[in-house]
């Protein structure tokens, strides 16, 4: 009931939340008013926002036929994206949730199907987190700062992180979160065909936090390799998490990823790493 209040019960000093209505001696003719929103309704509002998120998704190419390394690095064929980068950098106001920590490396984390499955047809929205989510973030937080980058609008992005408890977790902090408005469109070659799609350009983050993060200390984790089109060296693709899968409850992707990230955490630079081989990496 913290989000709701009853008005008109008593005059003067308000009673404590532990007192019962019977103990207040309220007359049968008394009129009271309930204000505020039930937490269930707040969650329902969030869920509605998530249900509507698909309508905001950016136009994108089909990634289902590009799941192996042989076709992952699609070359960008139009180079005017630099103007788009400058526009995003100049027009976007970064909302820093928690300040970056000097000396830490950076994990840029996709949200949908990387850290969660928010499909409302896949079960309760409260259970959308990928198995091991908070353990993964807690384990890597000693060495890495986190920036979440989602291909949805800000309202949906904030709702997802709120439901998951990512913004208030006691064991880790999020530096900031970016939504679809900070993605830019490019044209890439897939085979002999040009395709238009949106990407997450890490230069945007590196410009905003130029004293802390750069191409040498950043790993971008995503289930869609097309999002790496401008920064292939920094991209690390993981399997998408979908609760409809019969093996979803046995998903150990984040645990394995944490092991890799901890192995490389103390390297001076990530420049010479091949993240496509992360599952078999050994020092």
C-alpha positions in Angstrom: 0.0 0.0 0.0 3.0 2.4 -0.1 1.8 3.7 -3.4 -1.8 4.4 -2.1 -3.2 6.5 0.7 -6.6 6.7 2.4 -7.8 10.3 3.1 -10.5 11.3 5.6 -10.0 8.6 8.2 -8.9 10.9 11.0 -8.3 14.6 11.8 -4.9 15.8 12.9 -1.9 13.4 13.1 -2.0 10.5 10.7 -2.1 7.0 12.2 0.8 4.5 11.5 0.4 1.9 8.8 0.2 -0.8 11.4 -3.1 0.5 13.0 -6.3 -1.2 11.9 -9.5 0.6 10.8 -11.3 -0.9 13.8 -8.8 0.7 16.3 -9.5 4.1 14.8 -13.1 4.1 15.8 -14.4 5.3 12.5 -18.1 6.1 12.3 -20.2 4.3 9.8 -21.2 7.6 8.1 -17.5 8.6 7.6 -16.5 9.2 4.0 -13.0 8.3 2.9 -11.0 8.6 -0.3 -8.4 6.3 -1.8 -5.7 8.0 -3.9 -2.7 6.5 -5.8 -2.2 3.5 -8.0 -2.0 -0.1 -7.0 1.4 -1.7 -7.6 -0.4 -4.3 -9.7 -1.8 -1.5 -11.9 1.6 0.1 -12.1 3.0 -3.2 -13.4 0.1 -3.6 -15.8 0.9 -0.1 -17.1 4.5 -1.2 -17.6 3.4 -4.4 -19.3 1.2 -2.4 -21.7 4.3 -0.4 -22.6 6.2 -3.6 -23.3 3.4 -5.0 -25.4 3.5 -1.9 -27.5 7.3 -2.0 -27.9 7.2 -4.0 -31.2 5.5 -1.1 -32.9 8.5 1.0 -32.2 11.1 -1.4 -33.4 13.4 0.0 -36.1 13.3 -1.4 -39.6 15.7 -4.3 -39.6 17.0 -7.1 -41.8 16.3 -10.7 -41.0 19.2 -12.0 -38.9 18.1 -15.6 -38.9 20.2 -16.5 -41.9 23.4 -15.1 -40.5 24.1 -17.1 -37.3 27.7 -18.2 -38.1 31.0 -16.4 -38.4 31.2 -16.9 -42.2 28.6 -14.3 -42.9 28.8 -12.1 -39.8 30.9 -9.2 -40.9 28.8 -7.3 -43.4 30.9 -4.4 -44.9 29.3 -1.0 -44.7 29.0 0.4 -48.3 27.9 3.9 -47.6 30.3 6.1 -45.6 28.1 9.1 -44.8 27.3 7.7 -41.4 29.8 10.1 -39.9 27.4 13.0 -40.3 24.7 10.9 -38.6 27.1 10.1 -35.8 27.9 13.8 -35.3 24.2 14.6 -35.3 23.4 12.0 -32.6 26.4 13.1 -30.5 25.4 16.8 -30.7 21.7 16.4 -30.1 21.5 13.7 -27.4 21.7 14.6 -23.7 23.3 11.8 -21.8 21.4 10.9 -18.7 24.1 9.6 -16.4 22.5 7.3 -13.8 25.8 6.5 -11.9 29.2 8.0 -12.7 31.8 6.0 -14.6 34.6 4.5 -12.5 38.1 5.3 -13.7 40.1 2.2 -14.4 37.2 0.0 -15.3 36.6 -1.4 -18.7 33.1 -1.1 -20.4 30.4 -3.6 -21.2 27.8 -2.3 -23.6 24.8 -4.7 -23.1 21.9 -5.2 -25.4 18.6 -5.9 -23.6 16.0 -7.8 -25.6 16.9 -11.5 -26.0 20.3 -10.9 -24.6 19.5 -10.2 -20.9 15.7 -10.9 -21.1 12.8 -12.2 -23.1 9.9 -9.7 -22.8 7.6 -11.5 -25.2 4.2 -11.4 -23.3 3.2 -14.7 -24.8 6.2 -16.4 -23.2 5.0 -16.2 -19.6 4.8 -13.8 -16.6 6.6 -10.5 -17.3 8.2 -10.7 -13.9 10.0 -13.8 -14.9 11.5 -12.4 -18.2 15.1 -12.2 -16.9 17.7 -14.5 -18.5 18.9 -17.1 -15.9 21.8 -15.8 -14.0 21.3 -12.2 -15.0 22.1 -10.6 -11.6 24.8 -13.1 -10.8 26.4 -12.2 -14.2 26.3 -8.4 -13.5 27.5 -8.8 -10.0 30.4 -11.1 -11.0 31.7 -8.7 -13.7 31.0 -5.4 -11.9 34.4 -5.4 -10.2 36.1 -4.9 -13.5 33.5 -3.5 -15.9 31.1 -0.5 -16.0 27.7 -1.2 -17.7 25.9 0.7 -20.3 22.6 -0.8 -21.6 21.6 -0.1 -25.2 18.2 -1.2 -26.4 16.4 -1.0 -29.7 13.2 0.3 -28.1 12.1 3.7 -26.9 13.0 5.2 -23.5 9.7 4.4 -21.7 9.9 0.8 -22.7 13.6 0.5 -21.8 13.2 2.1 -18.4 10.1 -0.1 -17.7 12.1 -3.3 -18.5 15.1 -2.3 -16.3 12.7 -1.3 -13.5 10.9 -4.6 -13.5 14.2 -6.5 -13.6 15.5 -4.5 -10.6 18.6 -3.4 -12.6 18.4 0.2 -11.5 18.4 -0.4 -7.8 20.4 -3.6 -7.3 22.8 -3.4 -4.3 25.6 -5.3 -6.0 26.1 -3.3 -9.2 25.3 0.0 -10.9 24.3 1.0 -14.4 26.2 4.1 -15.8 23.5 5.0 -18.4 21.1 3.5 -20.8 20.6 4.3 -24.5 17.4 3.8 -26.5 16.7 3.5 -30.3 17.0 7.2 -30.8 20.8 6.9 -30.5 21.0 4.3 -33.3 21.9 5.3 -36.8 21.1 3.7 -40.2 23.7 2.3 -42.5 23.8 0.3 -45.7 25.8 -3.0 -45.7 26.5 -5.8 -48.1 25.0 -9.2 -47.4 26.3 -11.4 -50.1 25.8 -9.3 -53.3 22.8 -7.5 -51.9 22.8 -4.1 -50.2 20.6 -3.9 -47.1 19.6 -1.0 -44.9 19.6 -1.5 -41.1 20.3 0.4 -37.9 23.4 -0.1 -35.8 24.8 0.8 -32.4 27.9 2.9 -33.1 30.2 2.7 -30.1 31.9 6.0 -31.2 28.9 7.7 -29.7 29.8 6.4 -26.2 33.5 6.9 -26.8 32.9 10.5 -27.6 30.7 11.1 -24.6 33.1 9.4 -22.2 36.3 10.0 -24.0 38.5 10.1 -20.9 37.4 6.7 -19.8 36.2 4.4 -22.6 37.6 3.6 -26.0 38.0 0.9 -28.6 40.7 -0.8 -26.5 38.6 -1.4 -23.3 35.0 -1.9 -24.6 33.1 -5.1 -25.3 29.6 -4.9 -26.9 27.4 -7.9 -26.1 24.4 -8.5 -28.4 22.4 -11.3 -29.9 22.3 -9.5 -33.3 25.6 -9.3 -35.1 24.4 -6.6 -37.5 24.5 -4.2 -34.6 28.4 -4.5 -34.7 28.6 -3.2 -38.3 30.7 -0.2 -37.4 32.7 -1.8 -34.6 33.3 -5.5 -35.4 36.4 -5.8 -33.3 34.4 -4.9 -30.2 31.3 -7.1 -30.9 30.6 -10.3 -29.0 27.6 -12.3 -30.1 25.7 -14.6 -27.8 22.7 -16.9 -28.4 19.3 -15.2 -28.1 17.3 -16.1 -25.0 13.7 -17.1 -25.6 11.5 -18.5 -22.9 9.5 -20.5 -25.4 12.5 -22.8 -25.9 12.2 -26.1 -24.1 15.8 -25.6 -22.8 15.3 -22.0 -21.6 15.4 -23.0 -17.9 18.8 -24.6 -18.5 20.3 -21.5 -20.2 23.8 -21.0 -19.0 25.0 -18.4 -21.5 25.5 -15.6 -19.0 27.5 -17.8 -16.7 29.8 -18.8 -19.5 30.1 -15.2 -20.7 31.1 -14.1 -17.2 34.0 -16.6 -17.2 35.3 -15.2 -20.4 35.0 -11.6 -19.4 36.8 -12.3 -16.1 39.6 -14.0 -18.0 40.3 -11.0 -20.2 39.5 -8.3 -17.6 43.1 -7.5 -16.7 44.4 -7.3 -20.3 45.8 -3.9 -21.1 43.8 -3.9 -24.4 41.1 -6.0 -26.1 42.4 -5.0 -29.6 43.9 -8.4 -30.4 41.0 -10.5 -29.2 38.7 -12.4 -31.5 35.4 -12.3 -29.5 33.8 -14.8 -32.0 36.0 -17.4 -30.2 35.0 -16.4 -26.7 33.6 -19.9 -25.8 37.0 -21.6 -26.3 39.3 -18.7 -25.1 42.2 -19.5 -22.8 44.9 -17.3 -21.6 
